[in-house]
Amino acid sequence: MKTIKVSVVTPDGPVYESDVEMVSTKAQSGELGILPGHIPMVAPLAIGVVRLKKAGGKEPDLVAVSGGFLEVRPEKVTILAQAAEKAEDIDVERALRARERAEQRMKDQKAEHTDFRRAELALQRAINRLTVTGKQ
């Protein structure tokens, strides 16, 4: 089967580069599936998982992204993410603590200094990281 080159890049540098058969991710407008030969496009990404199906039918590589943009060209898919981590690079204990802190902040929303939206986004990022590791 045909493949397409994929790069996941953050402000800190490249996170993932490989040739894959399919890219599946969550844009702000909904789920996207990208195969080789897809029409060119740009889409803003939501906090979510990027699934990268490699040749051979193995389990897909998973990358947690915290928003950003997806650019599709005939020969390459580039994901410019605010933050991104491969499943094996995620510190599960840290993600669990981040989820607990965010949940606590949301419970304490009645306090004057709590920014509910910020806590909600922190919770989404923590849950996303745990989902990628399979430890949710």
C-alpha atoms as a printed R data frame, in Angstrom:
    type eleno elety resid chain resno       x      y      z
1   ATOM     1    CA   MET     A     1   0.000  0.000  0.000
2   ATOM     2    CA   LYS     A     2   1.086  3.578 -0.613
3   ATOM     3    CA   THR     A     3   2.462  5.680  2.223
4   ATOM     4    CA   ILE     A     4   2.756  9.359  3.018
5   ATOM     5    CA   LYS     A     5   5.445 11.123  5.040
6   ATOM     6    CA   VAL     A     6   4.235 12.550  8.374
7   ATOM     7    CA   SER     A     7   5.969 15.057 10.616
8   ATOM     8    CA   VAL     A     8   4.725 16.174 14.025
9   ATOM     9    CA   VAL     A     9   6.547 19.326 15.112
10  ATOM    10    CA   THR     A    10   6.306 21.551 18.209
11  ATOM    11    CA   PRO     A    11   8.067 24.817 19.087
12  ATOM    12    CA   ASP     A    12  10.603 22.613 20.917
13  ATOM    13    CA   GLY     A    13  11.398 20.615 17.771
14  ATOM    14    CA   PRO     A    14  10.325 17.463 15.934
15  ATOM    15    CA   VAL     A    15   8.384 14.815 17.881
16  ATOM    16    CA   TYR     A    16   7.560 12.232 15.202
17  ATOM    17    CA   GLU     A    17   8.632 11.512 11.621
18  ATOM    18    CA   SER     A    18   7.743  8.448  9.594
19  ATOM    19    CA   ASP     A    19   6.049  7.123  6.484
20  ATOM    20    CA   VAL     A    20   2.525  5.920  7.276
21  ATOM    21    CA   GLU     A    21  -0.480  4.486  5.453
22  ATOM    22    CA   MET     A    22  -3.053  6.630  7.262
23  ATOM    23    CA   VAL     A    23  -3.294  9.589  9.632
24  ATOM    24    CA   SER     A    24  -6.375  9.900 11.824
25  ATOM    25    CA   THR     A    25  -6.914 12.875 14.105
26  ATOM    26    CA   LYS     A    26  -9.468 15.247 15.577
27  ATOM    27    CA   ALA     A    27  -9.785 18.663 13.982
28  ATOM    28    CA   GLN     A    28 -11.909 21.379 15.531
29  ATOM    29    CA   SER     A    29 -14.519 20.620 12.855
30  ATOM    30    CA   GLY     A    30 -14.517 16.848 13.504
31  ATOM    31    CA   GLU     A    31 -12.570 13.648 12.841
32  ATOM    32    CA   LEU     A    32 -10.187 13.535  9.876
33  ATOM    33    CA   GLY     A    33  -8.694 10.563  8.068
34  ATOM    34    CA   ILE     A    34  -5.817 11.285  5.698
35  ATOM    35    CA   LEU     A    35  -4.604  8.757  3.126
36  ATOM    36    CA   PRO     A    36  -1.862  9.142  0.496
37  ATOM    37    CA   GLY     A    37  -3.160 11.308 -2.345
38  ATOM    38    CA   HIS     A    38  -5.482 13.355 -0.115
39  ATOM    39    CA   ILE     A    39  -6.319 16.828 -1.408
40  ATOM    40    CA   PRO     A    40  -4.257 19.677  0.042
41  ATOM    41    CA   MET     A    41  -5.810 21.291  3.102
42  ATOM    42    CA   VAL     A    42  -5.131 23.059  6.389
43  ATOM    43    CA   ALA     A    43  -7.209 22.426  9.513
44  ATOM    44    CA   PRO     A    44  -6.979 23.608 13.126
45  ATOM    45    CA   LEU     A    45  -6.590 20.705 15.546
46  ATOM    46    CA   ALA     A    46  -8.383 20.098 18.815
47  ATOM    47    CA   ILE     A    47  -6.773 18.538 21.876
48  ATOM    48    CA   GLY     A    48  -6.691 14.881 20.908
49  ATOM    49    CA   VAL     A    49  -4.891 11.789 19.718
50  ATOM    50    CA   VAL     A    50  -3.139 11.477 16.361
51  ATOM    51    CA   ARG     A    51  -3.247  7.853 15.170
52  ATOM    52    CA   LEU     A    52  -0.563  6.951 12.658
53  ATOM    53    CA   LYS     A    53  -1.134  3.596 10.929
54  ATOM    54    CA   LYS     A    54   2.091  2.140  9.635
55  ATOM    55    CA   ALA     A    55   2.527 -0.524  6.972
56  ATOM    56    CA   GLY     A    56   2.051 -4.094  8.128
57  ATOM    57    CA   GLY     A    57  -1.194 -3.652 10.036
58  ATOM    58    CA   LYS     A    58   0.477 -3.299 13.437
59  ATOM    59    CA   GLU     A    59  -0.992 -1.175 16.201
60  ATOM    60    CA   PRO     A    60  -0.926  2.500 15.183
61  ATOM    61    CA   ASP     A    61   1.603  4.888 16.668
62  ATOM    62    CA   LEU     A    62  -0.154  7.341 18.975
63  ATOM    63    CA   VAL     A    63   0.781 10.966 19.603
64  ATOM    64    CA   ALA     A    64  -1.042 13.234 22.068
65  ATOM    65    CA   VAL     A    65  -1.394 16.783 20.714
66  ATOM    66    CA   SER     A    66  -2.611 19.901 22.506
67  ATOM    67    CA   GLY     A    67  -4.046 21.793 19.574
68  ATOM    68    CA   GLY     A    68  -2.252 23.249 16.602
69  ATOM    69    CA   PHE     A    69  -2.647 22.842 12.835
70  ATOM    70    CA   LEU     A    70  -2.638 20.022 10.309
71  ATOM    71    CA   GLU     A    71  -1.301 20.749  6.823
72  ATOM    72    CA   VAL     A    72  -1.842 18.188  4.087
73  ATOM    73    CA   ARG     A    73   0.139 18.269  0.863
74  ATOM    74    CA   PRO     A    74   0.278 15.584 -1.826
75  ATOM    75    CA   GLU     A    75   3.633 14.280 -0.576
76  ATOM    76    CA   LYS     A    76   3.534 15.122  3.138
77  ATOM    77    CA   VAL     A    77   1.373 15.706  6.218
78  ATOM    78    CA   THR     A    78   2.725 18.187  8.748
79  ATOM    79    CA   ILE     A    79   1.231 18.652 12.191
80  ATOM    80    CA   LEU     A    80   2.307 21.858 13.893
81  ATOM    81    CA   ALA     A    81   1.288 21.315 17.502
82  ATOM    82    CA   GLN     A    82   1.481 23.561 20.535
83  ATOM    83    CA   ALA     A    83   2.613 20.462 22.455
84  ATOM    84    CA   ALA     A    84   2.917 16.822 21.409
85  ATOM    85    CA   GLU     A    85   4.143 13.609 23.036
86  ATOM    86    CA   LYS     A    86   4.492 10.069 21.776
87  ATOM    87    CA   ALA     A    87   2.817  7.463 23.996
88  ATOM    88    CA   GLU     A    88   6.129  6.066 25.226
89  ATOM    89    CA   ASP     A    89   7.370  9.551 26.227
90  ATOM    90    CA   ILE     A    90   4.421 10.411 28.483
91  ATOM    91    CA   ASP     A    91   5.048 10.463 32.225
92  ATOM    92    CA   VAL     A    92   1.878  8.719 33.463
93  ATOM    93    CA   GLU     A    93   2.308  9.766 37.105
94  ATOM    94    CA   ARG     A    94   2.688 13.412 36.089
95  ATOM    95    CA   ALA     A    95  -0.402 13.193 33.866
96  ATOM    96    CA   LEU     A    96  -2.404 11.644 36.726
97  ATOM    97    CA   ARG     A    97  -1.353 14.452 39.061
98  ATOM    98    CA   ALA     A    98  -2.258 17.054 36.418
99  ATOM    99    CA   ARG     A    99  -5.706 15.485 36.025
100 ATOM   100    CA   GLU     A   100  -6.262 15.538 39.805
101 ATOM   101    CA   ARG     A   101  -5.178 19.211 40.035
102 ATOM   102    CA   ALA     A   102  -7.463 20.227 37.170
103 ATOM   103    CA   GLU     A   103 -10.418 18.337 38.629
104 ATOM   104    CA   GLN     A   104  -9.841 19.999 41.992
105 ATOM   105    CA   ARG     A   105  -9.652 23.456 40.394
106 ATOM   106    CA   MET     A   106 -12.925 22.824 38.603
107 ATOM   107    CA   LYS     A   107 -14.571 21.794 41.885
108 ATOM   108    CA   ASP     A   108 -13.271 24.970 43.488
109 ATOM   109    CA   GLN     A   109 -14.607 27.136 40.662
110 ATOM   110    CA   LYS     A   110 -16.629 29.196 43.106
111 ATOM   111    CA   ALA     A   111 -13.425 30.666 44.464
112 ATOM   112    CA   GLU     A   112 -12.775 34.087 42.962
113 ATOM   113    CA   HIS     A   113  -9.395 33.355 41.453
114 ATOM   114    CA   THR     A   114 -10.202 30.111 39.658
115 ATOM   115    CA   ASP     A   115 -10.188 30.298 35.870
116 ATOM   116    CA   PHE     A   116 -12.680 27.567 34.943
117 ATOM   117    CA   ARG     A   117 -11.812 27.464 31.207
118 ATOM   118    CA   ARG     A   118  -8.101 27.147 31.957
119 ATOM   119    CA   ALA     A   119  -8.782 24.273 34.388
120 ATOM   120    CA   GLU     A   120 -11.049 22.609 31.839
121 ATOM   121    CA   LEU     A   121  -8.328 22.744 29.150
122 ATOM   122    CA   ALA     A   122  -5.744 21.383 31.609
123 ATOM   123    CA   LEU     A   123  -8.116 18.503 32.376
124 ATOM   124    CA   GLN     A   124  -8.613 17.771 28.667
125 ATOM   125    CA   ARG     A   125  -4.845 17.717 28.085
126 ATOM   126    CA   ALA     A   126  -4.251 15.387 31.044
127 ATOM   127    CA   ILE     A   127  -7.033 12.996 29.983
128 ATOM   128    CA   ASN     A   128  -5.698 13.027 26.410
129 ATOM   129    CA   ARG     A   129  -2.196 12.108 27.583
130 ATOM   130    CA   LEU     A   130  -3.589  9.267 29.724
131 ATOM   131    CA   THR     A   131  -5.736  8.025 26.829
132 ATOM   132    CA   VAL     A   132  -2.662  7.800 24.587
133 ATOM   133    CA   THR     A   133  -0.845  5.712 27.198
134 ATOM   134    CA   GLY     A   134  -3.870  3.474 27.741
135 ATOM   135    CA   LYS     A   135  -3.921  4.300 31.472
136 ATOM   136    CA   GLN     A   136  -7.034  6.418 31.659
